[in-house]
């Protein structure tokens, strides 16, 4: 895999910061057939956590949430980059976006330890199409 870039949707879910809360939500989504491409979690103060859920199929996620009575915020849009891990891989991604004058306001990435990486890029909604064009998706 050299590098693949795709448009992805994500939804926010806010949960209580208690052991097992994320497990319960993720188990429920899996039982409803929702496959996730990525997940991030950040604290919202001492009592709550915000999950960003990146489903493979946004329509299926929305339907599953309705069926289960889950309160989700979204869909929102981001870019998912997956590729071969090499020195400067993320710098190359950012060079393309900077060259297009796109503001990256958040991102999250990880390597798999076997030579590949995944990277989620959040851009301003009004710059999303500009970012997608810069990344050729």
C-alpha positions, 0 to 999 in steps of 0.5 A: 500500500503506497497511500490511500486517501478517502473522505470519511464521515464521523459522529460525536457521542458524549458518554459518562467517564465511567469504566465500561461506558465506551465498551457498552457503546462500541458493543452496541454499535457492533451488534447493530452491524456498524464497522468502525474505521477509527475512534478517538476519545477526549475528555470533556472535563472530569465527568464526560468523554467525547468519542469521535466515531468513524464508521465505514458506512455513515448511513448505517451508523445513523440508522443504527443510532436511531434504532438504538436511541443513541444521541449522536452529533453528525455526520461531520467530514474528515479525511483518512490517510492510510499508507506506508510508514516512512520518515516524513510521511505526515510532513508530505501530507501537511505540505499538500494541505499547506500548499492549498492554504488549508487549515488543519485544526486537529489530527490523529495518527498511529502506526501499526508497528508493521510499516503502515500508518493511519491518519485522520485530518480534521479541517474547517468545514468551509475548507473541506472541498479545498482539502479534498482537492489538494489530496486528490479525493 
